[in-house]
Amino acid sequence: MSDTILLVEDDRTSRRNLAAFLRLTGYKVYEAEDGEIALNLLTSTQFDVVISDLNLPGNFSGIDILNALKSLPHKVDGILITGTGSEDVKSRAKSLGAAYMEKPIQLRELEKTIEQRGRK
């Protein structure tokens, strides 16, 4: 099991609900409401998985977060979640080595995806 997750979601209710589920499932979860906070956390904390919404407030999108994972000194799996997905976005996420999920997120599907990412 991957132990530490960074959850990047601007919708407070969605973020708290997803984080609560992940904690109940046994993960240590850090939360970020925008890309800037997420990027700062990525420089100070080692994560196993980053789950990021595509559309975030500020200057950084979920794609930017996934790109940043490539420059880290350790491997971090990415999962891009979105309510405004497209085949182009799905393709971009996959080209960055990330899983892609559309909202509404099915919690057991998310858990399964995290577990599969950790087995790579």
C-alpha positions as CSV (number, residue, x, y, z in Angstrom):
1,M,0.0,0.0,0.0
2,S,1.2,3.5,-0.8
3,D,1.3,5.3,2.5
4,T,1.4,9.1,1.9
5,I,-1.0,10.9,-0.5
6,L,-1.2,14.5,-1.5
7,L,-4.8,15.4,-2.4
8,V,-5.2,18.6,-4.5
9,E,-8.8,19.7,-4.8
10,D,-10.2,23.2,-4.7
11,D,-13.7,22.2,-3.7
12,R,-13.6,22.1,0.1
13,T,-16.4,19.6,0.5
14,S,-15.0,17.2,-2.1
15,R,-11.5,17.5,-0.7
16,R,-12.6,16.8,2.9
17,N,-14.8,13.8,1.9
18,L,-12.1,12.2,-0.3
19,A,-9.5,12.8,2.4
20,A,-11.7,11.3,5.1
21,F,-12.3,8.2,3.0
22,L,-8.6,7.8,2.3
23,R,-7.7,8.2,5.9
24,L,-10.2,5.6,6.9
25,T,-8.7,3.3,4.3
26,G,-5.3,3.7,6.0
27,Y,-3.5,6.4,4.1
28,K,-1.8,9.5,5.5
29,V,-3.3,12.4,3.5
30,Y,-2.1,15.9,3.0
31,E,-4.5,18.4,1.5
32,A,-4.0,21.3,-0.8
33,E,-6.6,23.7,-2.2
34,D,-4.6,25.0,-5.1
35,G,-1.6,24.2,-7.3
36,E,0.8,26.6,-5.5
37,I,0.2,25.0,-2.1
38,A,0.6,21.5,-3.7
39,L,3.9,22.5,-5.4
40,N,5.2,23.8,-2.1
41,L,4.2,20.6,-0.3
42,L,5.9,18.5,-3.0
43,T,9.3,20.2,-2.2
44,S,9.0,19.6,1.5
45,T,7.3,16.2,1.9
46,Q,7.8,12.9,0.1
47,F,4.6,11.5,-1.3
48,D,3.8,8.1,-2.8
49,V,0.7,9.3,-4.8
50,V,-0.6,12.7,-5.8
51,I,-4.3,13.0,-6.6
52,S,-5.0,16.3,-8.3
53,D,-8.1,17.9,-9.8
54,L,-7.5,19.2,-13.3
55,N,-8.9,22.7,-12.8
56,L,-7.5,24.6,-9.9
57,P,-7.5,28.3,-8.9
58,G,-4.4,30.2,-9.5
59,N,-1.6,29.7,-11.9
60,F,-1.2,25.9,-11.8
61,S,-3.4,23.2,-13.1
62,G,-3.5,19.5,-12.4
63,I,-1.4,18.9,-15.5
64,D,1.2,21.3,-14.1
65,I,1.2,19.3,-10.9
66,L,1.7,16.0,-12.9
67,N,4.6,17.7,-14.8
68,A,6.2,18.6,-11.5
69,L,6.2,15.0,-10.4
70,K,8.7,14.2,-13.1
71,S,11.3,16.5,-11.6
72,L,11.2,15.0,-8.1
73,P,14.1,12.8,-7.0
74,H,11.8,9.9,-6.2
75,K,9.0,8.3,-8.1
76,V,5.5,9.6,-7.3
77,D,2.4,8.2,-8.9
78,G,-0.2,10.6,-10.2
79,I,-3.9,10.5,-10.6
80,L,-5.8,13.2,-12.4
81,I,-9.4,13.7,-11.5
82,T,-11.8,16.0,-13.3
83,G,-15.4,16.9,-13.9
84,T,-14.6,18.5,-17.2
85,G,-12.7,15.8,-18.9
86,S,-12.0,15.1,-22.6
87,E,-10.0,12.6,-24.6
88,D,-7.2,15.3,-25.0
89,V,-6.9,15.7,-21.2
90,K,-7.0,11.9,-20.7
91,S,-4.3,11.5,-23.3
92,R,-2.1,14.2,-21.6
93,A,-2.5,12.6,-18.2
94,K,-1.6,9.2,-19.6
95,S,1.4,10.6,-21.4
96,L,2.6,11.9,-18.1
97,G,2.2,8.4,-16.6
98,A,-0.8,9.3,-14.5
99,A,-4.2,7.5,-14.1
100,Y,-7.3,9.5,-15.2
101,M,-10.6,9.5,-13.4
102,E,-13.8,11.5,-14.1
103,K,-16.0,12.9,-11.4
104,P,-18.1,11.9,-9.6
105,I,-15.3,9.8,-8.1
106,Q,-16.3,6.3,-7.1
107,L,-14.5,5.8,-3.8
108,R,-13.8,2.1,-4.2
109,E,-12.5,2.7,-7.8
110,L,-10.2,5.4,-6.4
111,E,-8.9,3.0,-3.8
112,K,-8.3,0.3,-6.4
113,T,-6.5,2.8,-8.7
114,I,-4.2,3.9,-5.8
115,E,-3.4,0.2,-5.0
116,Q,-2.6,-0.6,-8.6
117,R,-0.4,2.5,-8.9
118,G,1.6,1.3,-5.9
119,R,2.3,-2.1,-7.4
120,K,4.1,-0.8,-10.4
